[in-house]
Amino acid sequence: MSKDFLVEIGTEELPPKVLRQLSETVASGITQRLKEQQLGFNQMTAFAAPRRLAVLIKDLDEQTPDQDIVSWGPPLKVAFDADGQPTKAAEAFARKNGLEVAVLAELVENDGQQDKLCVRQSISGSNTEALLGEVINQSLAALPIPKPMRWGRSRQEFVRPVQWAVVLFGNETVAIDILGVTSGNHSRGHRFHSTGDIQITSPASYRDTLLDAFVMVDFAERRELIRQGVMAAAKTANGQAVIDESLLEEVTSLNEWPVPLMGRFEEHFLEVPAEALVSSMAQHQKYFHVVDANNKLLPLFITVANIASADPQQVINGNERVIRPRLADAAFFYNTDLKTTLDARRETLRKIVFQSKLGTVYDKTARVSELAKILAPFVGADVTAAGRAGELSKSDLVSEMVGEFDDLQGVMGRYYALNDGEDPAVADALLEQYLPRFAGDAIPASATGAALALADRLDTLVGIFSIGQQPSGSRDPFALRRASLGILRIIIERNIDIDLKVAIAAAAQQLALTEVLDGNLEQVLTYVTERLKSWYRDENITPEVFASVAAMELSNPLDINARVKAVDEFSRAVEAVALASANKRVLNILAKQGETKVEAKVDSTLFEDPAEIQLAAEIERLRLLIAPLVEERNYMGVLAALATLREPVDTFFDGVLVMADNPEVRANRLALLHSLRQLFLNVADISHLVVTK
């Protein structure tokens, strides 16, 4: 038998940025603990609204399964002495299982090897209702809440004060003490549209009952309603709403009865850069902005009210009054900033410490400028423009606008550089230096931007590693993991042919340190290239493919990428398994002999078997064939050519004894295998493609 189960935790307004995460964590905690109790159910639905977290479970078993428990005790010869009297071991077994010692002689069974004491017990399943309190409270206690709150005189802690709780099992109310509140079957509706408590008569009626009380408790349904409503509102003005997903998530978490409304602001505010207006509307007021068909910002905004007002225009007017001073502040910041050039602002950076051992932010811009000039030829950028971009790269950080809206760093730098009459390439680079900001983000579109982005990240990486402050565990205060992935993406996606050893050494030369830890510089290379492993994993390239290239210990990301893509394609060829296994076999044979001791030169006069003659001829033919392909980094072509070795290699191993009795013949055959291995090492160590069992 089964019943539906509902739990709702009613609170004061929950933090909007983590509402959905809280909901999912509570739901997974409850379902996990029900499974631990071996309770079956059909479907789980999580609900989340600003003042409540709820979980509905369909067809939950009414009791846990009956259990047959077998307890094995000591062997018969240990349980009883020579006179047949129970030993201390037998007495301990009796106490443990609540038995009289006198009955032990009747509890002897064979476990398949010997006779032992054995107790068999049948335990009836527990009533599910009796377990719900433990399941719910343990799930709530396990929530990762960084700053829990206390309220009233209670010692209870939760993310926000708990006001009510609902627990239903079937149509029956289950009274449980949850964070200082006794659960019942009464919930609460919308703060303004609903008055008094509302009764939940059954778990299945929960969603609809709350809808009648003006609470849309389904998060996904609410989010989609907001999305469609915002888009529809924009269309009424022949515009298009720009919906940022993180803002949509937050607005969904703020409203339980969302009503999108469109307002206006004065057109003269459009003289301020659009990014600043958008940031002000989104950050301060949680408004969506509207653009025209040319993606130009319109003097419109869309707010989402948490109430269906009888007079919507009054709500719109109120929002228009609120946004006006916000935009006026943005205009003031912008106009104030225009009065001071980025070059003049750079001096202020002397007062801001980047890192105590690495100097000020001004010092960083000086290093980045020199490094950008060194990197410029590699990326095809103008050296002068790259150097100038490095000098001005952080000047906008001390502007009024970025001080108010930190997400506009680089964005405002570009506007201010153009206003100052700087080269447009320099201005664009100031914006692009922060790209990519996250996984899937765009990389710098310009060569100057790429040079600056690489220089900035390399300076931070090398600097932090040089002073021994590299990331450890989850601690990464300078976001070096993200910086490393950014470097790799820029180099590979822009086809920049540069050796990371060269770039890292150039960055180290700019550091004005009395002592640079050379060993740590080597760690920089390892740290950066190791990020490729996760990157390729996201591209569905197997760890074995990456390991085969990583074994080469290369330091040119563009070259590494070409090899990985070639090996990935080769790994799907029919010849791949056989040749990878052969390479593994060759590696093992050479390793036993000490590969450094193997003669590299093959003497054809020592050949005795046609198979080794054929293999040697193929190796020499392919050595000449692939040489220009390797030079061109046409690794796919190299591996396609080497795939023809499958038959001669198989024939060799089937018919030739490598470890011949004649030491000269043996050494010559080892040399032949060494030359075979060297052919493949032109691309990768494909022995890694053999998955270890």
VENFEN-V675032 format. One record per pair of residues at least 12 apart in sequence whose ideal C-beta (glycine too) atoms are under 8 Angstrom apart, sorted by the first residue. I is the first residue (numbers start at 1). GAP is how many residues later the second one is. D is the distance in Angstrom with one decimal. If there is no record, write none. Layout:
[[I GAP D] [I GAP D]]
This chain:
[[1 60 7.6] [1 61 4.6] [2 38 7.7] [2 39 7.3] [2 40 7.9] [2 57 4.2] [2 58 5.7] [2 59 5.4] [2 60 6.1] [3 56 7.6] [3 57 6.1] [3 59 6.0] [3 166 5.5] [3 167 3.5] [4 52 7.0] [4 53 6.8] [4 54 5.5] [4 55 6.9] [4 56 6.9] [4 164 7.6] [4 165 7.9] [4 166 6.5] [4 198 7.0] [4 199 3.8] [4 200 5.7] [5 36 7.6] [5 51 7.4] [5 52 4.4] [5 55 4.5] [5 123 8.0] [5 127 7.3] [5 163 7.1] [5 164 5.3] [5 198 6.2] [6 48 6.9] [6 49 7.4] [6 50 5.2] [6 51 7.7] [6 160 6.5] [6 161 7.1] [6 162 4.5] [6 194 7.0] [6 197 3.6] [6 200 5.5] [7 23 7.1] [7 47 6.6] [7 48 5.4] [7 125 7.7] [7 129 5.6] [7 158 7.4] [7 159 6.9] [7 160 5.1] [7 176 7.7] [8 39 7.7] [8 44 5.6] [8 45 7.3] [8 46 4.0] [8 156 8.0] [8 157 6.7] [8 158 4.0] [8 159 7.9] [8 179 5.9] [8 192 7.6] [8 198 7.4] [9 17 7.6] [9 43 6.5] [9 44 4.9] [9 45 7.3] [9 131 7.2] [9 153 6.2] [9 156 5.6] [9 169 6.7] [9 170 7.6] [10 41 6.1] [10 42 5.0] [10 152 6.9] [10 153 4.9] [10 154 3.9] [10 155 6.5] [10 156 7.5] [10 177 6.5] [10 178 6.0] [11 40 5.9] [11 41 6.8] [11 42 7.5] [11 147 7.1] [11 148 7.5] [11 149 4.4] [11 150 6.4] [11 151 5.4] [11 152 6.1] [12 39 6.8] [12 148 4.6] [12 149 5.1] [12 151 6.6] [13 37 5.1] [13 38 6.1] [13 147 6.8] [14 36 6.1] [14 37 7.1] [14 39 7.4] [14 145 6.3] [14 146 5.5] [14 239 7.4] [15 144 6.7] [15 145 7.7] [16 34 7.3] [16 234 4.9] [16 235 8.0] [16 237 3.6] [16 238 4.9] [17 232 7.8] [17 233 5.9] [17 236 7.1] [18 141 8.0] [19 29 5.3] [19 31 7.2] [19 200 7.6] [19 234 3.9] [20 28 5.9] [20 199 5.9] [20 229 6.8] [20 233 6.9] [22 26 7.1] [22 31 6.1] [22 121 6.7] [22 137 6.6] [23 23 4.9] [23 24 7.1] [23 25 3.5] [23 30 5.3] [23 196 6.7] [24 22 6.1] [25 118 5.8] [25 119 7.2] [26 20 7.3] [26 27 5.3] [26 29 6.4] [26 113 5.9] [26 114 6.8] [26 117 6.7] [27 17 6.2] [27 19 3.8] [27 28 4.9] [29 109 7.4] [29 110 3.3] [29 111 7.7] [29 113 5.5] [29 114 7.5] [30 14 7.9] [30 25 5.3] [30 27 7.6] [30 105 6.0] [30 106 6.7] [30 109 4.7] [31 13 5.3] [31 24 8.0] [31 26 7.3] [32 107 8.0] [33 101 7.8] [33 102 4.5] [33 105 6.0] [33 106 6.1] [34 23 7.3] [34 26 7.0] [34 101 6.2] [37 27 5.4] [37 89 7.7] [37 91 7.9] [37 94 5.8] [37 98 7.3] [38 26 5.5] [38 27 5.5] [39 21 6.2] [39 22 4.7] [39 25 6.0] [39 89 6.1] [39 92 7.7] [40 19 7.9] [40 20 7.7] [40 21 5.0] [41 16 4.9] [41 17 6.5] [41 18 5.6] [41 19 4.4] [41 20 7.0] [42 16 4.6] [42 17 4.1] [43 14 7.2] [43 15 4.3] [43 16 7.5] [44 12 7.3] [44 13 5.2] [44 14 7.7] [45 12 7.9] [45 13 7.9] [46 173 7.8] [47 159 7.7] [47 160 7.3] [47 170 4.4] [47 171 6.1] [47 172 7.0] [48 169 7.6] [48 171 4.6] [48 205 7.5] [49 166 5.9] [49 167 7.2] [49 168 5.0] [49 170 7.4] [49 173 7.5] [49 207 4.4] [50 203 6.5] [50 204 6.2] [50 205 6.9] [50 206 5.3] [50 256 7.9] [51 112 7.7] [51 137 7.4] [51 140 8.0] [51 205 6.9] [52 135 7.5] [52 163 7.8] [52 165 6.8] [54 112 7.7] [54 152 7.0] [54 163 6.5] [56 147 5.5] [56 150 6.1] [56 151 7.8] [57 146 7.9] [58 145 8.0] [60 68 6.4] [60 109 7.5] [61 67 6.1] [62 65 7.4] [62 66 5.4] [62 67 7.9] [63 62 4.2] [63 63 6.2] [63 64 5.4] [63 65 5.5] [64 61 4.1] [64 62 4.8] [64 64 7.0] [64 67 7.5] [65 60 5.3] [66 56 6.5] [66 57 6.7] [66 58 5.5] [66 59 5.1] [67 55 7.4] [67 56 4.7] [67 58 7.5] [68 52 6.8] [68 53 7.4] [68 54 5.5] [68 55 7.9] [69 51 7.4] [69 52 4.8] [69 53 7.8] [69 54 6.1] [70 48 6.7] [70 49 7.5] [70 50 5.5] [71 25 7.8] [71 26 5.9] [71 47 7.1] [71 48 4.6] [71 49 7.9] [71 50 7.4] [72 39 6.3] [72 44 5.4] [72 45 7.3] [72 46 5.6] [73 16 7.7] [73 17 7.3] [73 20 3.9] [73 34 7.9] [73 43 5.9] [73 44 3.2] [73 45 6.6] [73 46 7.2] [74 13 7.8] [74 15 4.4] [74 16 6.6] [74 19 6.3] [74 42 6.7] [74 43 6.1] [75 39 5.3] [75 40 6.8] [75 41 5.2] [76 32 5.8] [76 38 7.2] [76 39 4.1] [76 40 6.4] [76 41 7.2] [78 12 8.0] [79 14 7.2] [79 25 6.8] [79 37 7.7] [79 38 5.2] [80 25 7.7] [84 21 7.9] [86 15 5.1] [86 18 5.9] [90 14 5.5] [90 27 6.6] [93 24 5.6] [97 22 4.9] [97 24 8.0] [99 20 6.9] [104 13 6.0] [107 12 5.9] [128 41 6.9] [129 40 5.2] [129 43 7.8] [129 45 5.8] [132 35 6.4] [132 37 6.6] [132 42 5.8] [132 44 6.4] [133 41 7.9] [133 43 4.1] [133 44 7.2] [133 45 7.8] [136 31 7.1] [136 40 6.5] [136 42 6.1] [137 39 7.7] [137 41 6.4] [137 42 7.8] [140 18 7.0] [140 38 7.2] [140 39 6.7] [143 16 7.1] [145 12 7.7] [145 13 7.2] [145 14 4.9] [149 12 6.3] [152 28 7.9] [154 25 8.0] [154 26 4.5] [156 23 4.6] [156 24 4.4] [158 21 5.3] [162 16 6.9] [162 17 4.4] [162 18 6.6] [162 19 5.2] [163 18 7.3] [163 25 7.5] [164 17 6.2] [164 20 7.7] [164 22 6.9] [164 23 6.7] [164 24 6.3] [164 33 7.9] [165 13 4.5] [165 14 7.7] [165 16 4.9] [165 17 7.4] [165 18 4.0] [165 19 7.4] [166 17 6.1] [166 18 6.6] [166 19 6.0] [166 20 7.0] [166 21 5.2] [166 34 5.6] [167 16 4.0] [167 17 7.9] [168 17 6.0] [168 32 6.4] [168 34 6.7] [168 35 5.2] [170 32 7.5] [170 33 7.7] [171 30 6.6] [171 31 5.0] [173 12 4.4] [185 14 5.9] [185 15 5.2] [185 16 7.3] [186 12 6.8] [186 13 5.8] [186 14 7.3] [187 12 8.0] [187 13 5.5] [187 22 7.6] [187 23 6.9] [187 26 7.8] [188 25 7.8] [189 21 6.7] [189 23 7.9] [189 24 2.7] [189 25 5.8] [189 26 5.5] [190 23 6.2] [190 24 3.7] [190 25 5.5] [190 66 6.2] [190 67 5.4] [190 117 7.8] [192 115 5.6] [193 20 7.5] [193 21 3.7] [193 64 6.5] [193 114 7.0] [193 115 6.9] [194 19 4.2] [194 20 5.5] [194 21 7.5] [198 12 7.5] [198 14 7.8] [198 15 4.9] [214 42 7.6] [214 43 4.7] [214 94 7.5] [215 41 4.7] [215 42 6.5] [216 40 6.2] [216 41 6.2] [216 42 7.3] [217 39 7.5] [219 33 6.4] [219 34 7.9] [222 30 5.4] [222 33 7.1] [222 34 7.6] [222 36 6.2] [223 25 6.3] [223 26 7.2] [223 29 4.2] [225 33 6.2] [226 22 6.5] [226 25 6.1] [226 26 5.8] [226 29 7.3] [226 32 4.9] [226 34 6.5] [226 78 5.7] [227 16 6.1] [227 21 6.3] [229 29 7.0] [229 30 7.4] [229 31 3.7] [229 75 7.6] [230 13 6.3] [230 30 4.9] [230 58 5.2] [230 72 5.0] [230 74 7.2] [231 12 7.4] [232 28 7.6] [233 27 5.0] [233 28 7.0] [233 29 4.4] [233 69 5.1] [234 28 7.1] [234 54 7.9] [234 56 4.8] [234 66 7.3] [234 68 6.4] [236 26 6.9] [237 25 6.6] [237 53 6.8] [237 61 7.1] [237 63 5.8] [238 54 7.5] [239 51 4.0] [239 52 6.4] [239 53 6.0] [239 59 5.1] [239 61 6.0] [240 50 6.7] [240 51 5.6] [240 52 7.5] [240 53 7.5] [241 47 5.1] [241 48 7.6] [241 49 5.6] [241 61 5.9] [242 36 7.8] [242 46 6.6] [242 47 5.5] [242 48 7.2] [242 49 5.9] [243 45 6.1] [244 38 6.7] [244 44 7.7] [247 35 5.4] [247 39 6.7] [247 41 6.9] [250 36 6.5] [251 35 5.4] [251 53 5.1] [254 32 6.8] [254 50 7.6] [254 52 6.9] [255 49 5.6] [255 50 7.6] [255 51 4.4] [256 50 6.5] [257 49 6.0] [257 50 6.6] [257 51 6.5] [258 46 4.9] [258 47 7.4] [258 48 6.8] [259 45 6.9] [259 46 4.6] [259 47 7.7] [259 48 6.7] [259 49 5.3] [259 50 7.5] [259 53 7.5] [260 42 5.6] [260 43 7.4] [260 44 5.2] [260 45 7.8] [261 41 7.0] [261 42 5.5] [261 43 7.6] [261 44 5.7] [261 51 5.7] [261 54 5.9] [261 55 5.3] [261 58 7.4] [262 28 7.6] [262 38 6.0] [262 39 7.2] [262 40 5.0] [262 41 8.0] [262 54 7.3] [263 37 7.2] [263 38 5.5] [263 39 7.7] [263 40 6.4] [263 53 4.6] [263 54 7.9] [263 56 5.0] [263 57 4.7] [263 60 7.2] [264 35 5.6] [264 36 5.7] [264 37 7.6] [264 56 6.5] [265 34 5.2] [265 35 7.7] [265 36 6.8] [265 55 6.7] [265 58 5.7] [265 59 6.5] [265 62 5.8] [266 33 6.7] [266 58 7.4] [266 61 7.9] [267 32 4.9] [269 30 6.9] [269 58 4.6] [269 59 7.8] [269 61 7.7] [269 62 6.1] [270 27 6.4] [270 29 6.2] [271 60 7.3] [272 55 7.3] [272 58 5.4] [272 59 4.9] [272 62 5.0] [273 61 6.8] [273 138 7.3] [273 139 7.1] [273 142 5.2] [274 22 7.8] [274 23 4.1] [275 133 6.0] [275 136 4.8] [275 137 7.8] [276 54 4.9] [276 57 7.7] [276 58 6.2] [276 125 6.0] [276 129 6.6] [276 132 6.2] [276 135 7.9] [276 136 7.3] [277 12 7.3] [277 20 6.5] [277 50 6.2] [277 53 6.2] [278 19 7.1] [279 126 4.5] [279 128 5.9] [279 129 5.8] [280 43 8.0] [280 46 5.0] [280 47 6.1] [280 49 7.5] [280 50 4.8] [280 125 6.9] [281 20 5.5] [281 42 6.6] [281 45 7.5] [281 46 7.9] [283 122 6.7] [283 124 7.7] [284 42 5.3] [285 16 7.6] [285 18 6.9] [285 34 7.2] [285 37 6.5] [285 38 5.8] [285 41 6.6] [286 17 7.3] [286 18 7.4] [287 14 4.1] [287 15 6.4] [287 16 5.3] [287 32 7.7] [287 36 7.0] [288 13 6.9] [288 14 4.4] [289 12 6.1] [289 13 7.9] [290 12 6.7] [301 18 7.6] [301 22 6.5] [303 12 7.9] [303 13 7.8] [303 16 4.9] [329 75 7.3] [330 71 7.3] [330 74 7.6] [330 75 7.9] [332 68 7.9] [333 66 7.7] [333 67 4.0] [333 68 4.4] [333 70 7.9] [333 71 5.9] [334 66 8.0] [334 67 5.8] [336 64 5.2] [337 62 4.6] [337 63 5.3] [337 64 5.5] [337 75 7.1] [337 79 6.3] [338 78 7.1] [338 81 5.6] [341 75 7.6] [341 79 4.6] [342 50 4.7] [342 53 3.9] [342 54 6.6] [342 71 6.8] [342 74 5.3] [342 75 5.9] [342 78 5.8] [342 80 7.4] [343 48 7.7] [343 49 6.8] [343 52 7.3] [343 77 7.1] [345 50 4.2] [345 51 7.4] [345 53 5.3] [345 54 6.7] [346 16 6.5] [346 19 6.7] [346 45 6.7] [346 46 6.7] [346 48 7.8] [346 49 4.8] [347 15 7.5] [348 50 4.6] [349 12 4.2] [349 13 3.9] [349 16 6.5] [349 45 5.9] [349 46 7.0] [349 48 7.5] [349 49 6.7] [350 12 4.4] [352 45 7.8] [352 46 7.4] [355 108 6.9] [355 109 7.2] [355 112 7.4] [355 114 7.8] [357 110 4.6] [357 156 7.2] [358 105 4.7] [358 106 7.8] [358 109 6.8] [358 153 7.3] [358 155 7.9] [359 153 7.0] [361 33 5.2] [361 36 7.1] [363 149 7.3] [364 30 6.9] [364 95 6.3] [365 25 6.2] [365 26 5.7] [365 27 7.6] [365 28 5.6] [365 29 5.3] [365 30 7.9] [366 24 8.0] [366 25 7.5] [366 144 7.9] [367 92 5.2] [367 96 7.9] [367 140 7.7] [367 143 4.0] [367 144 7.0] [368 22 4.2] [368 25 5.9] [368 84 7.1] [368 87 4.7] [368 88 5.3] [368 91 5.2] [369 18 4.9] [369 19 7.6] [369 20 7.8] [369 21 3.1] [369 22 4.7] [369 24 7.8] [369 86 7.9] [370 17 7.2] [370 20 7.3] [370 140 5.3] [371 19 7.2] [371 84 4.1] [371 87 6.4] [371 88 6.0] [371 135 5.9] [371 136 5.6] [371 139 5.5] [372 14 4.0] [372 15 5.9] [372 17 6.4] [372 18 4.2] [372 79 4.8] [372 80 5.3] [372 82 7.8] [372 83 4.0] [373 13 5.5] [373 14 4.3] [373 17 7.5] [374 132 4.8] [375 76 4.8] [375 79 5.5] [375 80 5.7] [375 123 7.4] [375 128 6.7] [375 131 7.3] [376 71 7.7] [376 72 7.6] [376 75 4.9] [378 73 7.9] [378 118 5.7] [378 119 7.0] [378 120 4.5] [379 68 4.9] [379 71 4.7] [379 72 4.9] [379 75 7.3] [379 115 6.8] [379 117 5.3] [380 67 4.6] [381 44 7.9] [381 65 7.7] [381 66 3.8] [381 67 4.5] [381 69 6.9] [381 70 4.4] [382 43 6.6] [382 65 7.8] [382 66 6.6] [385 38 5.4] [385 40 4.5] [385 41 5.4] [385 44 7.2] [385 63 4.8] [386 43 7.4] [386 62 5.4] [386 65 4.3] [386 66 6.4] [386 69 7.7] [388 34 7.1] [388 35 6.9] [388 38 5.0] [389 36 7.7] [389 37 4.7] [389 40 3.9] [389 41 6.3] [389 44 7.4] [389 59 5.7] [389 60 7.8] [389 62 7.6] [389 63 4.7] [390 62 6.0] [390 65 6.1] [390 66 7.9] [392 21 7.0] [392 25 6.4] [392 30 7.1] [392 34 6.8] [392 38 6.3] [393 20 7.5] [393 36 7.9] [393 37 6.3] [393 40 5.7] [393 59 6.1] [393 63 6.5] [395 18 6.7] [395 21 7.7] [396 12 8.0] [396 13 6.2] [396 14 7.1] [396 16 4.8] [396 17 3.7] [396 20 6.0] [396 34 7.1] [397 12 6.0] [399 13 5.9] [399 17 6.9] [409 25 6.8] [410 20 5.7] [410 21 4.7] [410 22 7.5] [410 23 6.0] [410 24 4.8] [411 20 6.0] [413 14 7.7] [413 17 3.6] [413 18 6.6] [414 13 4.7] [414 14 6.4] [414 16 5.1] [414 17 4.1] [415 12 7.9] [417 13 5.6] [425 21 6.3] [425 23 4.6] [426 22 6.8] [428 17 7.6] [428 18 5.1] [428 20 6.9] [428 21 5.8] [429 15 7.5] [429 17 6.3] [429 19 4.2] [429 20 4.3] [429 22 7.5] [429 23 4.6] [430 22 7.7] [431 18 7.3] [432 12 3.8] [432 13 6.5] [432 14 6.2] [432 17 2.9] [432 18 7.5] [432 20 7.1] [432 21 6.2] [433 16 6.5] [433 19 4.5] [433 20 4.9] [433 23 5.5] [434 19 7.4] [435 14 7.2] [435 18 6.3] [435 51 7.7] [436 49 7.8] [436 50 5.5] [436 53 5.9] [436 54 7.8] [438 44 7.7] [439 46 7.6] [439 99 7.8] [443 43 8.0] [443 46 5.6] [443 47 5.2] [443 50 5.4] [443 51 6.6] [444 46 6.5] [444 50 7.6] [450 40 5.4] [450 44 5.5] [450 46 7.1] [453 33 6.8] [453 37 5.9] [454 33 6.1] [454 36 5.9] [454 37 7.4] [454 42 8.0] [454 49 7.2] [455 52 7.7] [457 26 4.1] [457 27 7.7] [457 29 5.6] [457 30 5.2] [458 29 6.7] [458 45 5.7] [458 46 6.8] [458 48 7.8] [458 49 4.3] [459 48 5.6] [459 51 6.9] [460 18 5.8] [460 20 7.0] [460 23 5.9] [461 19 5.7] [461 22 5.8] [461 23 6.8] [461 26 7.7] [461 43 7.9] [461 46 7.5] [461 63 5.6] [461 66 7.6] [461 67 7.1] [462 42 5.8] [462 45 4.0] [462 46 5.4] [462 49 6.9] [462 59 6.7] [462 62 5.7] [463 44 7.8] [463 48 6.1] [464 14 5.3] [464 16 6.4] [465 52 7.6] [465 55 4.5] [465 56 6.7] [465 58 5.8] [465 59 4.8] [465 62 7.3] [466 42 6.7] [466 45 6.0] [466 47 6.3] [466 50 4.9] [466 51 5.6] [466 54 5.7] [466 55 6.7] [467 46 7.4] [467 50 7.5] [468 49 6.1] [468 52 6.2] [470 50 7.0] [470 53 6.5] [470 57 6.9] [480 47 7.3] [481 50 6.7] [484 43 6.4] [484 44 4.5] [484 47 4.4] [485 46 5.1] [485 50 6.5] [487 13 8.0] [487 41 6.2] [487 70 7.9] [488 40 6.8] [488 43 6.1] [488 44 6.2] [488 47 6.6] [488 69 5.3] [489 46 7.9] [491 66 4.5] [491 67 6.1] [492 65 5.4] [492 66 6.0] [492 69 4.9] [495 63 6.3] [496 62 6.5] [497 59 7.1] [497 61 5.4] [497 62 8.0] [498 58 6.9] [498 59 7.9] [498 60 7.5] [499 56 5.3] [499 57 4.9] [500 25 5.6] [500 28 6.2] [500 29 7.2] [500 55 4.6] [500 56 7.0] [500 57 6.6] [501 24 6.3] [501 54 4.8] [504 17 6.0] [504 20 5.3] [504 21 6.0] [505 16 7.5] [508 13 5.6] [525 30 5.8] [529 21 7.4] [529 25 8.0] [529 26 7.0] [529 28 7.6] [529 31 7.2] [532 14 6.8] [532 18 7.8] [532 25 7.4] [532 28 6.7] [532 32 7.8] [533 13 5.6] [533 17 7.6] [536 28 6.2] [541 23 6.4] [541 27 5.2] [542 26 7.7] [542 29 7.2] [544 27 7.5] [544 144 5.5] [544 145 5.2] [544 146 7.8] [544 147 6.2] [545 19 6.2] [545 22 5.0] [545 23 4.9] [545 26 5.7] [545 144 7.0] [546 18 6.2] [547 141 4.3] [548 19 5.4] [548 136 4.1] [548 137 5.3] [548 138 5.3] [548 139 7.5] [548 140 3.9] [548 141 5.8] [549 14 4.6] [549 15 5.1] [549 18 6.1] [549 135 4.7] [551 133 7.1] [551 134 4.1] [551 137 6.1] [552 129 7.2] [552 132 6.2] [552 133 6.7] [559 74 6.3] [562 71 5.0] [562 73 5.5] [563 72 5.2] [563 120 5.7] [563 121 5.5] [565 70 7.8] [565 71 7.4] [566 69 3.5] [566 70 4.4] [566 72 7.2] [566 73 5.6] [566 117 6.2] [566 118 7.9] [567 68 7.6] [567 72 7.1] [567 116 6.7] [567 117 5.0] [567 119 6.7] [567 122 7.5] [569 67 5.9] [569 70 7.7] [570 66 7.5] [570 69 4.2] [570 70 7.7] [570 73 7.2] [570 116 7.5] [571 118 5.7] [573 66 8.0] [573 70 5.9] [575 68 4.3] [575 71 4.4] [576 67 7.8] [576 110 7.6] [576 113 6.4] [577 112 7.8] [578 68 5.2] [578 71 7.6] [578 72 6.6] [579 63 7.3] [579 64 6.9] [579 66 6.5] [579 67 5.7] [579 70 6.8] [579 101 7.7] [579 107 6.6] [580 106 4.9] [580 107 6.3] [580 108 7.9] [580 109 3.8] [580 110 5.0] [581 109 5.6] [582 67 4.9] [582 68 7.5] [582 71 6.8] [583 94 6.5] [583 97 5.9] [583 102 7.3] [583 103 5.2] [583 104 4.1] [583 107 7.9] [584 103 4.1] [584 106 4.6] [585 68 7.0] [586 87 4.7] [586 90 6.1] [586 91 5.1] [586 101 7.7] [587 90 6.8] [587 98 7.8] [587 100 4.9] [589 69 6.1] [589 81 7.2] [589 84 6.3] [590 80 6.7] [590 83 6.3] [590 84 6.2] [590 87 6.9] [593 77 5.9] [595 79 7.0] [598 69 7.5] [598 72 4.8] [598 73 5.9] [598 75 7.9] [598 76 4.7] [599 68 5.7] [599 69 7.5] [599 71 7.3] [599 72 4.5] [599 75 7.7] [600 71 6.3] [600 74 6.1] [600 75 7.2] [601 70 6.3] [602 14 6.0] [602 66 6.2] [602 69 4.8] [602 70 5.2] [602 73 6.0] [603 65 5.3] [603 68 7.8] [604 12 6.5] [606 58 5.8] [606 59 5.5] [606 62 4.2] [607 61 7.5] [608 52 8.0] [608 57 6.3] [609 46 6.3] [609 47 5.0] [611 37 7.3] [611 40 4.8] [611 41 4.7] [611 43 7.7] [611 44 4.8] [611 45 5.1] [612 40 6.2] [612 44 5.4] [612 57 6.5] [612 60 6.2] [614 34 5.2] [614 37 6.9] [614 38 7.8] [615 30 7.9] [615 33 4.6] [615 34 6.7] [615 36 7.6] [615 37 4.7] [615 57 6.6] [615 61 7.2] [616 56 5.9] [616 59 8.0] [618 26 7.4] [618 27 6.0] [618 30 4.9] [619 26 7.8] [619 53 7.3] [619 56 5.4] [619 57 5.8] [619 60 6.2] [622 19 5.8] [622 20 6.3] [622 22 7.5] [622 23 7.0] [622 57 6.1] [623 52 7.8] [623 56 6.4] [625 16 5.6] [626 12 4.7] [626 15 5.5] [626 16 7.1] [626 53 7.2] [626 56 6.3] [629 12 7.2] [630 52 4.9] [630 53 7.7] [635 48 4.8] [638 44 6.0] [638 45 5.3] [639 44 5.8] [642 37 6.1] [642 38 6.2] [642 41 7.9] [645 31 7.5] [645 34 7.7] [649 27 7.2] [656 13 6.8] [658 12 6.8] [658 15 6.8]]
